[in-house]
Amino acid sequence: MSFINEIEYYVYDEYIELGKEAYHEKIHYFEAHQLHILNLPLNQSIELQCDYIEALHQTNRYFKVLNKVDDLIGAIIYENVYHIKGTDVYKSMLFIKADSLYNTIDYKKANHVISELIKIDGNNSLCKTLFVKNNVDNLRYEGQKVHAVGILLFLTSAFVIGTEILMIRSFYNEWIDIFVAIRNILFLCGVVLIVGQEINIRMKSLKAYNQLIK
């Protein structure tokens, strides 16, 4: 074995010895020894690259994950190395990509990736949770105007209550019932709008998931 190969095997062992949850140390070590890691035997190299992506994900470096994960997924497919030490690294990297897209508020792309993963592994509870969460947040984002109207109704109701307390009850008793009715209607409309929107969003998200797994 050449001196270079000895260094590369030493790098693999040293990386593994850092420990499963030593994410910051793994990131630093990988980036300092990247060339040696990429020259390791195929399975070992992909194993450490996957673990590095996992470390980035665990430390919330989502943009860095997205900058690197596509090349790794491409290598996994090209080299036909889908399983390493009992782990489906292909599915793991797809999930990390989807979650990173979600955390960078790219809901459309996240939905596409997680939908494809669910088609492969529909019984995975983590995939279901991420799919529903992504859809809920996306629909909330798209429904901001409805939510804003609900908030406006609450604020208007509060304004009516203030007017009722400061003016109507002191000087215009005959208007009290009308103002009570108005502020109650405004408040209830706000509640119905916001709660109804939330229920509708969750029902749509669950329906979309159920359609995927049929």
mmCIF file of the C-alpha atoms, coordinates in Angstrom:
data_MODEL
# 
_entry.id   MODEL 
# 
loop_
_atom_site.group_PDB 
_atom_site.id 
_atom_site.type_symbol 
_atom_site.label_atom_id 
_atom_site.label_alt_id 
_atom_site.label_comp_id 
_atom_site.label_asym_id 
_atom_site.label_entity_id 
_atom_site.label_seq_id 
_atom_site.pdbx_PDB_ins_code 
_atom_site.Cartn_x 
_atom_site.Cartn_y 
_atom_site.Cartn_z 
_atom_site.occupancy 
_atom_site.B_iso_or_equiv 
_atom_site.pdbx_formal_charge 
_atom_site.auth_seq_id 
_atom_site.auth_comp_id 
_atom_site.auth_asym_id 
_atom_site.auth_atom_id 
_atom_site.pdbx_PDB_model_num 
ATOM 1   C CA . MET A 1 1   ? 0.000   0.000  0.000   1.00 0.00 ? 1   MET A CA 1 
ATOM 2   C CA . SER A 1 2   ? 1.400   3.410  -0.979  1.00 0.00 ? 2   SER A CA 1 
ATOM 3   C CA . PHE A 1 3   ? 1.971   6.202  1.497   1.00 0.00 ? 3   PHE A CA 1 
ATOM 4   C CA . ILE A 1 4   ? -0.961  8.171  -0.049  1.00 0.00 ? 4   ILE A CA 1 
ATOM 5   C CA . ASN A 1 5   ? -3.311  5.205  0.365   1.00 0.00 ? 5   ASN A CA 1 
ATOM 6   C CA . GLU A 1 6   ? -2.214  4.784  3.983   1.00 0.00 ? 6   GLU A CA 1 
ATOM 7   C CA . ILE A 1 7   ? -3.095  8.422  4.638   1.00 0.00 ? 7   ILE A CA 1 
ATOM 8   C CA . GLU A 1 8   ? -6.514  7.976  3.023   1.00 0.00 ? 8   GLU A CA 1 
ATOM 9   C CA . TYR A 1 9   ? -7.365  4.901  5.103   1.00 0.00 ? 9   TYR A CA 1 
ATOM 10  C CA . TYR A 1 10  ? -6.149  6.729  8.195   1.00 0.00 ? 10  TYR A CA 1 
ATOM 11  C CA . VAL A 1 11  ? -8.446  9.650  7.317   1.00 0.00 ? 11  VAL A CA 1 
ATOM 12  C CA . TYR A 1 12  ? -11.440 7.282  7.108   1.00 0.00 ? 12  TYR A CA 1 
ATOM 13  C CA . ASP A 1 13  ? -10.733 5.731  10.510  1.00 0.00 ? 13  ASP A CA 1 
ATOM 14  C CA . GLU A 1 14  ? -10.067 9.099  12.114  1.00 0.00 ? 14  GLU A CA 1 
ATOM 15  C CA . TYR A 1 15  ? -13.332 10.524 10.767  1.00 0.00 ? 15  TYR A CA 1 
ATOM 16  C CA . ILE A 1 16  ? -15.343 7.568  12.093  1.00 0.00 ? 16  ILE A CA 1 
ATOM 17  C CA . GLU A 1 17  ? -13.696 7.892  15.496  1.00 0.00 ? 17  GLU A CA 1 
ATOM 18  C CA . LEU A 1 18  ? -15.027 11.437 15.868  1.00 0.00 ? 18  LEU A CA 1 
ATOM 19  C CA . GLY A 1 19  ? -18.350 9.957  16.984  1.00 0.00 ? 19  GLY A CA 1 
ATOM 20  C CA . LYS A 1 20  ? -21.875 9.832  15.614  1.00 0.00 ? 20  LYS A CA 1 
ATOM 21  C CA . GLU A 1 21  ? -23.086 13.199 16.916  1.00 0.00 ? 21  GLU A CA 1 
ATOM 22  C CA . ALA A 1 22  ? -19.872 15.227 16.660  1.00 0.00 ? 22  ALA A CA 1 
ATOM 23  C CA . TYR A 1 23  ? -21.391 17.225 13.814  1.00 0.00 ? 23  TYR A CA 1 
ATOM 24  C CA . HIS A 1 24  ? -19.243 20.359 13.997  1.00 0.00 ? 24  HIS A CA 1 
ATOM 25  C CA . GLU A 1 25  ? -16.060 18.335 14.321  1.00 0.00 ? 25  GLU A CA 1 
ATOM 26  C CA . LYS A 1 26  ? -17.059 16.154 11.364  1.00 0.00 ? 26  LYS A CA 1 
ATOM 27  C CA . ILE A 1 27  ? -17.742 19.181 9.174   1.00 0.00 ? 27  ILE A CA 1 
ATOM 28  C CA . HIS A 1 28  ? -14.387 20.718 10.031  1.00 0.00 ? 28  HIS A CA 1 
ATOM 29  C CA . TYR A 1 29  ? -12.528 17.416 9.512   1.00 0.00 ? 29  TYR A CA 1 
ATOM 30  C CA . PHE A 1 30  ? -14.252 16.613 6.213   1.00 0.00 ? 30  PHE A CA 1 
ATOM 31  C CA . GLU A 1 31  ? -13.553 20.035 4.740   1.00 0.00 ? 31  GLU A CA 1 
ATOM 32  C CA . ALA A 1 32  ? -9.930  19.870 5.843   1.00 0.00 ? 32  ALA A CA 1 
ATOM 33  C CA . HIS A 1 33  ? -9.399  16.415 4.278   1.00 0.00 ? 33  HIS A CA 1 
ATOM 34  C CA . GLN A 1 34  ? -11.869 16.495 1.395   1.00 0.00 ? 34  GLN A CA 1 
ATOM 35  C CA . LEU A 1 35  ? -9.427  15.439 -1.335  1.00 0.00 ? 35  LEU A CA 1 
ATOM 36  C CA . HIS A 1 36  ? -8.312  12.354 0.609   1.00 0.00 ? 36  HIS A CA 1 
ATOM 37  C CA . ILE A 1 37  ? -11.945 11.442 1.382   1.00 0.00 ? 37  ILE A CA 1 
ATOM 38  C CA . LEU A 1 38  ? -12.958 11.707 -2.275  1.00 0.00 ? 38  LEU A CA 1 
ATOM 39  C CA . ASN A 1 39  ? -10.082 9.345  -3.176  1.00 0.00 ? 39  ASN A CA 1 
ATOM 40  C CA . LEU A 1 40  ? -11.187 6.629  -0.743  1.00 0.00 ? 40  LEU A CA 1 
ATOM 41  C CA . PRO A 1 41  ? -12.705 3.379  -2.061  1.00 0.00 ? 41  PRO A CA 1 
ATOM 42  C CA . LEU A 1 42  ? -16.147 4.113  -3.497  1.00 0.00 ? 42  LEU A CA 1 
ATOM 43  C CA . ASN A 1 43  ? -18.329 2.877  -0.627  1.00 0.00 ? 43  ASN A CA 1 
ATOM 44  C CA . GLN A 1 44  ? -16.209 4.546  2.023   1.00 0.00 ? 44  GLN A CA 1 
ATOM 45  C CA . SER A 1 45  ? -16.102 7.816  0.120   1.00 0.00 ? 45  SER A CA 1 
ATOM 46  C CA . ILE A 1 46  ? -19.886 7.916  -0.390  1.00 0.00 ? 46  ILE A CA 1 
ATOM 47  C CA . GLU A 1 47  ? -20.419 6.896  3.234   1.00 0.00 ? 47  GLU A CA 1 
ATOM 48  C CA . LEU A 1 48  ? -18.398 9.845  4.518   1.00 0.00 ? 48  LEU A CA 1 
ATOM 49  C CA . GLN A 1 49  ? -19.936 12.248 2.016   1.00 0.00 ? 49  GLN A CA 1 
ATOM 50  C CA . CYS A 1 50  ? -23.422 11.211 3.151   1.00 0.00 ? 50  CYS A CA 1 
ATOM 51  C CA . ASP A 1 51  ? -22.402 11.586 6.775   1.00 0.00 ? 51  ASP A CA 1 
ATOM 52  C CA . TYR A 1 52  ? -21.005 15.046 6.024   1.00 0.00 ? 52  TYR A CA 1 
ATOM 53  C CA . ILE A 1 53  ? -24.311 16.099 4.422   1.00 0.00 ? 53  ILE A CA 1 
ATOM 54  C CA . GLU A 1 54  ? -26.111 14.739 7.489   1.00 0.00 ? 54  GLU A CA 1 
ATOM 55  C CA . ALA A 1 55  ? -23.821 16.820 9.733   1.00 0.00 ? 55  ALA A CA 1 
ATOM 56  C CA . LEU A 1 56  ? -24.548 19.954 7.702   1.00 0.00 ? 56  LEU A CA 1 
ATOM 57  C CA . HIS A 1 57  ? -28.263 19.240 7.975   1.00 0.00 ? 57  HIS A CA 1 
ATOM 58  C CA . GLN A 1 58  ? -28.111 18.631 11.711  1.00 0.00 ? 58  GLN A CA 1 
ATOM 59  C CA . THR A 1 59  ? -26.357 21.976 12.201  1.00 0.00 ? 59  THR A CA 1 
ATOM 60  C CA . ASN A 1 60  ? -28.971 23.827 10.093  1.00 0.00 ? 60  ASN A CA 1 
ATOM 61  C CA . ARG A 1 61  ? -26.616 24.688 7.227   1.00 0.00 ? 61  ARG A CA 1 
ATOM 62  C CA . TYR A 1 62  ? -29.392 24.202 4.710   1.00 0.00 ? 62  TYR A CA 1 
ATOM 63  C CA . PHE A 1 63  ? -28.023 26.311 1.868   1.00 0.00 ? 63  PHE A CA 1 
ATOM 64  C CA . LYS A 1 64  ? -24.719 24.460 2.041   1.00 0.00 ? 64  LYS A CA 1 
ATOM 65  C CA . VAL A 1 65  ? -26.605 21.149 1.949   1.00 0.00 ? 65  VAL A CA 1 
ATOM 66  C CA . LEU A 1 66  ? -28.457 22.245 -1.176  1.00 0.00 ? 66  LEU A CA 1 
ATOM 67  C CA . ASN A 1 67  ? -25.208 23.332 -2.779  1.00 0.00 ? 67  ASN A CA 1 
ATOM 68  C CA . LYS A 1 68  ? -23.729 19.832 -2.414  1.00 0.00 ? 68  LYS A CA 1 
ATOM 69  C CA . VAL A 1 69  ? -26.452 17.209 -2.123  1.00 0.00 ? 69  VAL A CA 1 
ATOM 70  C CA . ASP A 1 70  ? -27.459 17.007 -5.798  1.00 0.00 ? 70  ASP A CA 1 
ATOM 71  C CA . ASP A 1 71  ? -23.956 15.965 -6.872  1.00 0.00 ? 71  ASP A CA 1 
ATOM 72  C CA . LEU A 1 72  ? -23.923 13.297 -4.173  1.00 0.00 ? 72  LEU A CA 1 
ATOM 73  C CA . ILE A 1 73  ? -27.358 11.956 -5.150  1.00 0.00 ? 73  ILE A CA 1 
ATOM 74  C CA . GLY A 1 74  ? -26.140 11.844 -8.754  1.00 0.00 ? 74  GLY A CA 1 
ATOM 75  C CA . ALA A 1 75  ? -23.060 9.857  -7.695  1.00 0.00 ? 75  ALA A CA 1 
ATOM 76  C CA . ILE A 1 76  ? -25.191 7.419  -5.678  1.00 0.00 ? 76  ILE A CA 1 
ATOM 77  C CA . ILE A 1 77  ? -27.377 6.763  -8.727  1.00 0.00 ? 77  ILE A CA 1 
ATOM 78  C CA . TYR A 1 78  ? -24.482 6.596  -11.203 1.00 0.00 ? 78  TYR A CA 1 
ATOM 79  C CA . GLU A 1 79  ? -22.393 4.261  -9.053  1.00 0.00 ? 79  GLU A CA 1 
ATOM 80  C CA . ASN A 1 80  ? -25.461 2.244  -7.991  1.00 0.00 ? 80  ASN A CA 1 
ATOM 81  C CA . VAL A 1 81  ? -24.545 2.511  -4.323  1.00 0.00 ? 81  VAL A CA 1 
ATOM 82  C CA . TYR A 1 82  ? -27.970 2.843  -2.681  1.00 0.00 ? 82  TYR A CA 1 
ATOM 83  C CA . HIS A 1 83  ? -27.249 1.065  0.603   1.00 0.00 ? 83  HIS A CA 1 
ATOM 84  C CA . ILE A 1 84  ? -24.288 1.464  2.948   1.00 0.00 ? 84  ILE A CA 1 
ATOM 85  C CA . LYS A 1 85  ? -24.068 -0.414 6.239   1.00 0.00 ? 85  LYS A CA 1 
ATOM 86  C CA . GLY A 1 86  ? -27.784 -1.154 6.194   1.00 0.00 ? 86  GLY A CA 1 
ATOM 87  C CA . THR A 1 87  ? -28.821 2.449  5.488   1.00 0.00 ? 87  THR A CA 1 
ATOM 88  C CA . ASP A 1 88  ? -30.632 3.518  2.318   1.00 0.00 ? 88  ASP A CA 1 
ATOM 89  C CA . VAL A 1 89  ? -28.441 6.531  1.620   1.00 0.00 ? 89  VAL A CA 1 
ATOM 90  C CA . TYR A 1 90  ? -30.425 7.457  -1.491  1.00 0.00 ? 90  TYR A CA 1 
ATOM 91  C CA . LYS A 1 91  ? -33.648 7.945  0.496   1.00 0.00 ? 91  LYS A CA 1 
ATOM 92  C CA . SER A 1 92  ? -31.751 9.643  3.316   1.00 0.00 ? 92  SER A CA 1 
ATOM 93  C CA . MET A 1 93  ? -30.204 12.209 0.982   1.00 0.00 ? 93  MET A CA 1 
ATOM 94  C CA . LEU A 1 94  ? -33.542 12.857 -0.743  1.00 0.00 ? 94  LEU A CA 1 
ATOM 95  C CA . PHE A 1 95  ? -35.179 13.478 2.636   1.00 0.00 ? 95  PHE A CA 1 
ATOM 96  C CA . ILE A 1 96  ? -32.402 15.824 3.719   1.00 0.00 ? 96  ILE A CA 1 
ATOM 97  C CA . LYS A 1 97  ? -32.718 17.693 0.415   1.00 0.00 ? 97  LYS A CA 1 
ATOM 98  C CA . ALA A 1 98  ? -36.501 18.038 0.837   1.00 0.00 ? 98  ALA A CA 1 
ATOM 99  C CA . ASP A 1 99  ? -36.183 19.196 4.450   1.00 0.00 ? 99  ASP A CA 1 
ATOM 100 C CA . SER A 1 100 ? -33.481 21.710 3.504   1.00 0.00 ? 100 SER A CA 1 
ATOM 101 C CA . LEU A 1 101 ? -35.694 23.098 0.731   1.00 0.00 ? 101 LEU A CA 1 
ATOM 102 C CA . TYR A 1 102 ? -38.529 23.394 3.238   1.00 0.00 ? 102 TYR A CA 1 
ATOM 103 C CA . ASN A 1 103 ? -36.312 25.208 5.739   1.00 0.00 ? 103 ASN A CA 1 
ATOM 104 C CA . THR A 1 104 ? -35.166 27.651 3.048   1.00 0.00 ? 104 THR A CA 1 
ATOM 105 C CA . ILE A 1 105 ? -38.868 28.332 2.264   1.00 0.00 ? 105 ILE A CA 1 
ATOM 106 C CA . ASP A 1 106 ? -38.716 26.777 -1.202  1.00 0.00 ? 106 ASP A CA 1 
ATOM 107 C CA . TYR A 1 107 ? -42.043 25.011 -0.710  1.00 0.00 ? 107 TYR A CA 1 
ATOM 108 C CA . LYS A 1 108 ? -42.674 24.123 -4.361  1.00 0.00 ? 108 LYS A CA 1 
ATOM 109 C CA . LYS A 1 109 ? -39.367 22.293 -4.843  1.00 0.00 ? 109 LYS A CA 1 
ATOM 110 C CA . ALA A 1 110 ? -39.650 20.683 -1.403  1.00 0.00 ? 110 ALA A CA 1 
ATOM 111 C CA . ASN A 1 111 ? -43.096 19.380 -2.342  1.00 0.00 ? 111 ASN A CA 1 
ATOM 112 C CA . HIS A 1 112 ? -41.740 17.850 -5.551  1.00 0.00 ? 112 HIS A CA 1 
ATOM 113 C CA . VAL A 1 113 ? -38.851 16.068 -3.812  1.00 0.00 ? 113 VAL A CA 1 
ATOM 114 C CA . ILE A 1 114 ? -40.841 14.774 -0.846  1.00 0.00 ? 114 ILE A CA 1 
ATOM 115 C CA . SER A 1 115 ? -43.658 13.649 -3.163  1.00 0.00 ? 115 SER A CA 1 
ATOM 116 C CA . GLU A 1 116 ? -41.211 11.527 -5.146  1.00 0.00 ? 116 GLU A CA 1 
ATOM 117 C CA . LEU A 1 117 ? -39.820 10.085 -1.920  1.00 0.00 ? 117 LEU A CA 1 
ATOM 118 C CA . ILE A 1 118 ? -43.307 9.202  -0.655  1.00 0.00 ? 118 ILE A CA 1 
ATOM 119 C CA . LYS A 1 119 ? -43.976 7.350  -3.916  1.00 0.00 ? 119 LYS A CA 1 
ATOM 120 C CA . ILE A 1 120 ? -40.900 5.249  -3.094  1.00 0.00 ? 120 ILE A CA 1 
ATOM 121 C CA . ASP A 1 121 ? -41.512 4.902  0.645   1.00 0.00 ? 121 ASP A CA 1 
ATOM 122 C CA . GLY A 1 122 ? -45.128 5.792  1.433   1.00 0.00 ? 122 GLY A CA 1 
ATOM 123 C CA . ASN A 1 123 ? -45.090 4.265  4.924   1.00 0.00 ? 123 ASN A CA 1 
ATOM 124 C CA . ASN A 1 124 ? -42.315 6.504  6.237   1.00 0.00 ? 124 ASN A CA 1 
ATOM 125 C CA . SER A 1 125 ? -43.805 8.645  9.028   1.00 0.00 ? 125 SER A CA 1 
ATOM 126 C CA . LEU A 1 126 ? -41.064 11.279 8.735   1.00 0.00 ? 126 LEU A CA 1 
ATOM 127 C CA . CYS A 1 127 ? -41.892 11.752 5.061   1.00 0.00 ? 127 CYS A CA 1 
ATOM 128 C CA . LYS A 1 128 ? -45.595 12.124 5.857   1.00 0.00 ? 128 LYS A CA 1 
ATOM 129 C CA . THR A 1 129 ? -44.864 14.692 8.573   1.00 0.00 ? 129 THR A CA 1 
ATOM 130 C CA . LEU A 1 130 ? -42.611 16.742 6.294   1.00 0.00 ? 130 LEU A CA 1 
ATOM 131 C CA . PHE A 1 131 ? -45.056 16.540 3.364   1.00 0.00 ? 131 PHE A CA 1 
ATOM 132 C CA . VAL A 1 132 ? -48.008 17.735 5.450   1.00 0.00 ? 132 VAL A CA 1 
ATOM 133 C CA . LYS A 1 133 ? -45.949 20.432 7.208   1.00 0.00 ? 133 LYS A CA 1 
ATOM 134 C CA . ASN A 1 134 ? -44.606 21.728 3.893   1.00 0.00 ? 134 ASN A CA 1 
ATOM 135 C CA . ASN A 1 135 ? -48.077 21.801 2.327   1.00 0.00 ? 135 ASN A CA 1 
ATOM 136 C CA . VAL A 1 136 ? -49.602 23.516 5.358   1.00 0.00 ? 136 VAL A CA 1 
ATOM 137 C CA . ASP A 1 137 ? -46.960 26.259 5.368   1.00 0.00 ? 137 ASP A CA 1 
ATOM 138 C CA . ASN A 1 138 ? -47.217 26.695 1.598   1.00 0.00 ? 138 ASN A CA 1 
ATOM 139 C CA . LEU A 1 139 ? -51.009 27.054 1.734   1.00 0.00 ? 139 LEU A CA 1 
ATOM 140 C CA . ARG A 1 140 ? -50.698 29.459 4.667   1.00 0.00 ? 140 ARG A CA 1 
ATOM 141 C CA . TYR A 1 141 ? -48.270 31.527 2.621   1.00 0.00 ? 141 TYR A CA 1 
ATOM 142 C CA . GLU A 1 142 ? -50.634 31.544 -0.349  1.00 0.00 ? 142 GLU A CA 1 
ATOM 143 C CA . GLY A 1 143 ? -53.559 32.424 1.953   1.00 0.00 ? 143 GLY A CA 1 
ATOM 144 C CA . GLN A 1 144 ? -51.947 35.410 3.651   1.00 0.00 ? 144 GLN A CA 1 
ATOM 145 C CA . LYS A 1 145 ? -54.630 37.777 2.362   1.00 0.00 ? 145 LYS A CA 1 
ATOM 146 C CA . VAL A 1 146 ? -57.408 35.737 3.973   1.00 0.00 ? 146 VAL A CA 1 
ATOM 147 C CA . HIS A 1 147 ? -55.451 35.638 7.230   1.00 0.00 ? 147 HIS A CA 1 
ATOM 148 C CA . ALA A 1 148 ? -54.896 39.407 7.035   1.00 0.00 ? 148 ALA A CA 1 
ATOM 149 C CA . VAL A 1 149 ? -58.650 39.974 6.630   1.00 0.00 ? 149 VAL A CA 1 
ATOM 150 C CA . GLY A 1 150 ? -59.239 37.855 9.755   1.00 0.00 ? 150 GLY A CA 1 
ATOM 151 C CA . ILE A 1 151 ? -56.732 39.938 11.728  1.00 0.00 ? 151 ILE A CA 1 
ATOM 152 C CA . LEU A 1 152 ? -58.345 43.129 10.418  1.00 0.00 ? 152 LEU A CA 1 
ATOM 153 C CA . LEU A 1 153 ? -61.730 41.923 11.678  1.00 0.00 ? 153 LEU A CA 1 
ATOM 154 C CA . PHE A 1 154 ? -60.217 41.322 15.142  1.00 0.00 ? 154 PHE A CA 1 
ATOM 155 C CA . LEU A 1 155 ? -58.668 44.798 15.184  1.00 0.00 ? 155 LEU A CA 1 
ATOM 156 C CA . THR A 1 156 ? -61.924 46.380 14.022  1.00 0.00 ? 156 THR A CA 1 
ATOM 157 C CA . SER A 1 157 ? -63.774 44.494 16.743  1.00 0.00 ? 157 SER A CA 1 
ATOM 158 C CA . ALA A 1 158 ? -61.280 45.823 19.303  1.00 0.00 ? 158 ALA A CA 1 
ATOM 159 C CA . PHE A 1 159 ? -61.797 49.358 17.977  1.00 0.00 ? 159 PHE A CA 1 
ATOM 160 C CA . VAL A 1 160 ? -65.570 48.985 18.316  1.00 0.00 ? 160 VAL A CA 1 
ATOM 161 C CA . ILE A 1 161 ? -65.152 47.715 21.897  1.00 0.00 ? 161 ILE A CA 1 
ATOM 162 C CA . GLY A 1 162 ? -62.974 50.725 22.714  1.00 0.00 ? 162 GLY A CA 1 
ATOM 163 C CA . THR A 1 163 ? -65.511 53.109 21.207  1.00 0.00 ? 163 THR A CA 1 
ATOM 164 C CA . GLU A 1 164 ? -68.304 51.365 23.111  1.00 0.00 ? 164 GLU A CA 1 
ATOM 165 C CA . ILE A 1 165 ? -66.495 51.687 26.441  1.00 0.00 ? 165 ILE A CA 1 
ATOM 166 C CA . LEU A 1 166 ? -65.240 55.256 26.024  1.00 0.00 ? 166 LEU A CA 1 
ATOM 167 C CA . MET A 1 167 ? -68.227 56.865 24.320  1.00 0.00 ? 167 MET A CA 1 
ATOM 168 C CA . ILE A 1 168 ? -71.358 54.788 23.820  1.00 0.00 ? 168 ILE A CA 1 
ATOM 169 C CA . ARG A 1 169 ? -71.829 53.531 27.385  1.00 0.00 ? 169 ARG A CA 1 
ATOM 170 C CA . SER A 1 170 ? -71.209 57.038 28.735  1.00 0.00 ? 170 SER A CA 1 
ATOM 171 C CA . PHE A 1 171 ? -73.256 59.157 26.340  1.00 0.00 ? 171 PHE A CA 1 
ATOM 172 C CA . TYR A 1 172 ? -75.383 57.016 24.005  1.00 0.00 ? 172 TYR A CA 1 
ATOM 173 C CA . ASN A 1 173 ? -76.977 54.167 25.954  1.00 0.00 ? 173 ASN A CA 1 
ATOM 174 C CA . GLU A 1 174 ? -79.539 53.566 23.229  1.00 0.00 ? 174 GLU A CA 1 
ATOM 175 C CA . TRP A 1 175 ? -76.715 52.451 20.886  1.00 0.00 ? 175 TRP A CA 1 
ATOM 176 C CA . ILE A 1 176 ? -75.157 49.912 23.263  1.00 0.00 ? 176 ILE A CA 1 
ATOM 177 C CA . ASP A 1 177 ? -77.008 46.858 21.905  1.00 0.00 ? 177 ASP A CA 1 
ATOM 178 C CA . ILE A 1 178 ? -76.104 47.747 18.318  1.00 0.00 ? 178 ILE A CA 1 
ATOM 179 C CA . PHE A 1 179 ? -72.403 48.176 19.164  1.00 0.00 ? 179 PHE A CA 1 
ATOM 180 C CA . VAL A 1 180 ? -72.355 44.916 21.147  1.00 0.00 ? 180 VAL A CA 1 
ATOM 181 C CA . ALA A 1 181 ? -73.897 43.110 18.173  1.00 0.00 ? 181 ALA A CA 1 
ATOM 182 C CA . ILE A 1 182 ? -71.441 44.694 15.709  1.00 0.00 ? 182 ILE A CA 1 
ATOM 183 C CA . ARG A 1 183 ? -68.322 43.857 17.696  1.00 0.00 ? 183 ARG A CA 1 
ATOM 184 C CA . ASN A 1 184 ? -69.523 40.300 18.383  1.00 0.00 ? 184 ASN A CA 1 
ATOM 185 C CA . ILE A 1 185 ? -70.250 39.747 14.689  1.00 0.00 ? 185 ILE A CA 1 
ATOM 186 C CA . LEU A 1 186 ? -66.856 41.149 13.695  1.00 0.00 ? 186 LEU A CA 1 
ATOM 187 C CA . PHE A 1 187 ? -65.056 38.974 16.252  1.00 0.00 ? 187 PHE A CA 1 
ATOM 188 C CA . LEU A 1 188 ? -66.942 35.804 15.259  1.00 0.00 ? 188 LEU A CA 1 
ATOM 189 C CA . CYS A 1 189 ? -66.320 36.475 11.565  1.00 0.00 ? 189 CYS A CA 1 
ATOM 190 C CA . GLY A 1 190 ? -62.594 36.798 12.315  1.00 0.00 ? 190 GLY A CA 1 
ATOM 191 C CA . VAL A 1 191 ? -62.588 33.528 14.266  1.00 0.00 ? 191 VAL A CA 1 
ATOM 192 C CA . VAL A 1 192 ? -64.529 31.683 11.560  1.00 0.00 ? 192 VAL A CA 1 
ATOM 193 C CA . LEU A 1 193 ? -62.252 33.032 8.829   1.00 0.00 ? 193 LEU A CA 1 
ATOM 194 C CA . ILE A 1 194 ? -58.953 32.135 10.517  1.00 0.00 ? 194 ILE A CA 1 
ATOM 195 C CA . VAL A 1 195 ? -60.030 28.816 12.074  1.00 0.00 ? 195 VAL A CA 1 
ATOM 196 C CA . GLY A 1 196 ? -61.901 27.822 8.921   1.00 0.00 ? 196 GLY A CA 1 
ATOM 197 C CA . GLN A 1 197 ? -58.854 28.591 6.785   1.00 0.00 ? 197 GLN A CA 1 
ATOM 198 C CA . GLU A 1 198 ? -56.611 26.517 9.080   1.00 0.00 ? 198 GLU A CA 1 
ATOM 199 C CA . ILE A 1 199 ? -59.001 23.541 9.016   1.00 0.00 ? 199 ILE A CA 1 
ATOM 200 C CA . ASN A 1 200 ? -59.273 23.793 5.225   1.00 0.00 ? 200 ASN A CA 1 
ATOM 201 C CA . ILE A 1 201 ? -55.490 23.944 4.838   1.00 0.00 ? 201 ILE A CA 1 
ATOM 202 C CA . ARG A 1 202 ? -54.952 20.831 6.972   1.00 0.00 ? 202 ARG A CA 1 
ATOM 203 C CA . MET A 1 203 ? -57.703 18.905 5.203   1.00 0.00 ? 203 MET A CA 1 
ATOM 204 C CA . LYS A 1 204 ? -56.210 19.796 1.796   1.00 0.00 ? 204 LYS A CA 1 
ATOM 205 C CA . SER A 1 205 ? -52.738 18.725 2.941   1.00 0.00 ? 205 SER A CA 1 
ATOM 206 C CA . LEU A 1 206 ? -53.930 15.364 4.265   1.00 0.00 ? 206 LEU A CA 1 
ATOM 207 C CA . LYS A 1 207 ? -55.994 14.809 1.124   1.00 0.00 ? 207 LYS A CA 1 
ATOM 208 C CA . ALA A 1 208 ? -52.928 15.503 -1.039  1.00 0.00 ? 208 ALA A CA 1 
ATOM 209 C CA . TYR A 1 209 ? -50.918 12.986 1.004   1.00 0.00 ? 209 TYR A CA 1 
ATOM 210 C CA . ASN A 1 210 ? -53.614 10.313 0.757   1.00 0.00 ? 210 ASN A CA 1 
ATOM 211 C CA . GLN A 1 211 ? -53.752 10.785 -3.006  1.00 0.00 ? 211 GLN A CA 1 
ATOM 212 C CA . LEU A 1 212 ? -50.002 10.218 -3.217  1.00 0.00 ? 212 LEU A CA 1 
ATOM 213 C CA . ILE A 1 213 ? -50.057 6.892  -1.386  1.00 0.00 ? 213 ILE A CA 1 
ATOM 214 C CA . LYS A 1 214 ? -53.011 5.376  -3.243  1.00 0.00 ? 214 LYS A CA 1 
# 
